[in-house]
């Protein structure tokens, strides 16, 4: 009888696949520390705030992703991330608000570093075609400007088990956004960036995330 129980438990343990060998979905939010240098130069140079805007700024992102194993060592992650960043200023003509939203769909190739029953760790590199929007409110100005271009992300993902299929998702990342000139519906720029050229919405940032993952 004891031998039967041991064999049954061993068979059940073998039936539980490590997480990275299964299709998974993840969702959550993160905090980013980023620089949108052109935009900051525009605010400091063209809107004369009472206090200069710092080059690096905290922003929040929300994400959802699907990861599909390609082999024992490789996986492909399809991700959509929504990043929100706001600069608030006080200037001669009153308060101003500069809010940027980045829509960042990406495909990320991941290498599986660890894949155990209770946790997994992977490193990935990828990117996509991203779109950014600047909503600008200052004095009599209330307008939206759009930019688009390539984006690249490098990340380290980890998952630790809450149950057989449900995991806590943790990640750290670095992002480079190569978005072009901001233009409104009339093809006008909101101002000048670095070097006196029309302002672009490029950025660099590092971030940390927390969320949940479910593996099928």
VOGU-3710 file (C-alpha; in Angstrom, 3 decimals, decimal comma):
1> xxxxxxxxxx> 0,000/0,000/0,000  2,812/2,415/0,909  4,578/1,631/-2,370  1,360/2,368/-4,284  1,017/5,800/-2,592  4,631/6,686/-3,324  4,248/5,731/-6,995  0,996/7,710/-7,268  2,577/10,848/-5,771  5,601/10,523/-8,041
11> xxxxxxxxxx> 3,359/10,213/-11,081  1,387/13,318/-10,061  4,591/15,323/-9,587  5,761/14,329/-13,074  2,405/15,398/-14,519  2,930/19,005/-13,379  4,866/20,726/-16,123  7,311/23,538/-15,279  5,747/26,933/-16,105  8,039/28,031/-18,940
21> xxxxxxxxxx> 7,183/24,889/-20,920  3,510/25,982/-21,083  1,619/28,802/-22,756  1,176/31,645/-20,268  -0,556/35,000/-19,920  0,618/37,839/-17,684  -0,829/41,199/-16,645  0,039/43,906/-14,144  1,594/47,319/-13,708  5,014/48,866/-13,254
31> xxxxxxxxxx> 6,963/51,962/-12,308  9,452/53,493/-14,735  12,219/56,049/-14,328  12,643/57,646/-17,731  13,933/60,615/-19,671  12,043/62,225/-22,564  14,871/64,668/-23,160  13,482/66,554/-26,149  10,184/67,154/-24,387  11,894/68,293/-21,185
41> xxxxxxxxxx> 14,102/70,708/-23,169  10,969/72,088/-24,846  9,199/72,661/-21,527  12,206/74,273/-19,854  13,148/76,351/-22,882  9,794/77,341/-24,330  7,343/77,515/-21,440  9,560/79,126/-18,763  8,447/77,139/-15,716  9,065/78,657/-12,272
51> xxxxxxxxxx> 10,986/75,466/-11,453  12,841/73,566/-14,152  11,563/70,112/-15,011  14,023/67,343/-14,107  15,330/65,291/-17,019  14,443/61,952/-15,357  10,868/61,438/-14,215  8,717/58,668/-12,701  5,991/57,158/-14,888  3,578/54,237/-14,632
61> xxxxxxxxxx> 2,841/51,497/-17,150  0,161/48,818/-17,479  0,810/45,663/-19,476  -0,584/42,389/-20,734  1,295/39,630/-22,542  1,096/36,111/-23,934  4,165/33,887/-23,953  4,463/30,763/-26,134  7,308/28,238/-25,712  9,281/27,569/-28,903
71> xxxxxxxxxx> 11,590/24,932/-27,440  13,031/23,900/-24,087  15,254/27,005/-24,122  13,354/29,627/-26,112  9,973/31,370/-25,980  8,177/34,182/-27,814  6,277/36,876/-25,885  3,688/39,183/-27,467  3,137/42,199/-25,216  1,090/45,377/-25,133
81> xxxxxxxxxx> 2,181/48,087/-22,683  0,556/51,456/-21,969  2,872/54,029/-20,393  1,601/57,235/-18,774  3,828/60,180/-17,825  2,819/63,719/-16,742  4,820/66,902/-16,197  3,025/69,647/-14,228  4,476/73,162/-14,195  3,733/76,651/-12,909
91> xxxxxxxxxx> 4,770/79,453/-15,239  4,150/83,138/-15,977  0,878/82,423/-17,818  -0,345/79,967/-15,179  -0,187/76,206/-14,645  0,634/73,808/-17,454  0,161/70,070/-17,906  2,109/67,938/-20,381  0,881/64,324/-20,436  2,441/61,681/-22,652
101> xxxxxxxxxx> 0,895/58,299/-23,410  2,901/55,588/-25,175  1,231/52,600/-26,844  3,932/49,921/-27,012  3,064/46,583/-28,679  6,182/44,404/-28,870  7,381/40,939/-29,832  10,092/39,679/-27,477  12,311/36,633/-27,928  13,138/35,091/-24,554
111> xxxxxxxxxx> 15,827/32,669/-23,431  14,790/30,410/-20,541  17,385/30,684/-17,791  15,570/28,614/-15,129  12,432/26,476/-15,434  11,455/24,705/-12,231  8,066/23,517/-10,988  7,626/26,477/-8,607  9,370/29,268/-10,527  10,948/30,308/-13,802
121> xxxxxxxxxx> 13,325/33,037/-14,978  13,893/34,276/-18,526  15,718/37,066/-20,307  14,370/38,702/-23,443  15,041/41,221/-26,192  12,575/42,618/-28,690  10,626/45,592/-29,911  7,883/46,911/-32,131  6,304/49,900/-33,835  5,079/52,279/-31,136
131> xxxxxxxxxx> 2,822/55,332/-31,012  3,047/58,253/-28,581  0,601/61,062/-27,814  1,305/64,371/-26,050  -1,698/66,121/-24,504  -0,706/69,730/-23,806  -2,694/72,163/-21,662  -1,169/75,596/-21,021  -2,840/79,017/-20,967  -5,137/79,042/-24,038
141> xxxxxxxxxx> -3,484/75,942/-25,551  -5,342/72,627/-25,321  -4,088/70,310/-28,048  -2,870/66,792/-28,814  0,240/65,804/-30,751  1,223/62,377/-32,095  4,546/60,719/-32,889  5,450/57,189/-33,925  8,483/55,028/-34,537  10,428/52,008/-33,406
151> xxxxxxxxxx> 10,861/50,915/-29,812  13,194/48,353/-28,252  12,995/46,590/-24,906  15,337/44,358/-22,907  13,830/42,592/-19,910  14,303/39,973/-17,226  11,123/38,110/-16,220  10,476/35,871/-13,232  7,441/33,973/-11,969  6,971/32,341/-8,575
161> xxxxxxxxxx> 4,107/29,974/-7,786  0,927/30,790/-5,897  -0,564/27,506/-7,065  -0,104/24,917/-9,786  -1,084/27,331/-12,580  -1,149/30,794/-10,938  2,100/32,718/-10,379  3,313/36,110/-9,167  5,000/37,870/-12,086  8,052/40,104/-11,500
171> xxxxxxxxxx> 10,148/41,878/-14,119  12,791/44,536/-14,672  13,384/46,220/-18,014  15,214/48,845/-20,033  13,459/50,594/-22,935  14,582/52,748/-25,838  11,917/54,641/-27,799  12,889/56,143/-31,181  9,677/58,044/-31,836  9,761/60,881/-34,344
181> xxxxxxxxxx> 8,492/64,459/-34,382  5,312/65,353/-32,515  2,635/66,818/-34,807  -0,963/67,875/-34,236  -3,910/67,595/-36,645  -2,652/70,710/-38,463  0,859/69,242/-38,810  2,286/71,684/-36,254  4,906/70,929/-33,611  4,361/71,930/-29,954
191> xxxxxxxxxx> 7,807/73,571/-29,853  11,550/73,096/-30,183  13,572/70,322/-28,626  17,305/69,751/-28,319  19,288/71,625/-30,963  16,328/73,817/-31,919  14,642/71,132/-34,058  10,926/70,227/-33,762  10,435/68,215/-30,576  10,551/64,423/-30,791
201> xxxxxxxxxx> 9,120/61,906/-28,336  12,137/59,668/-27,998  12,942/58,311/-24,546  15,022/55,941/-22,467  13,873/54,372/-19,228  14,326/51,568/-16,747  11,446/49,979/-14,886  10,185/47,317/-12,497  6,866/45,454/-12,682  4,619/43,266/-10,604
211> xxxxxx> 1,596/41,292/-11,737  0,179/37,802/-12,097  0,783/35,006/-14,599  -1,432/32,058/-15,477  -0,007/29,020/-17,269  -2,176/26,586/-19,227
//
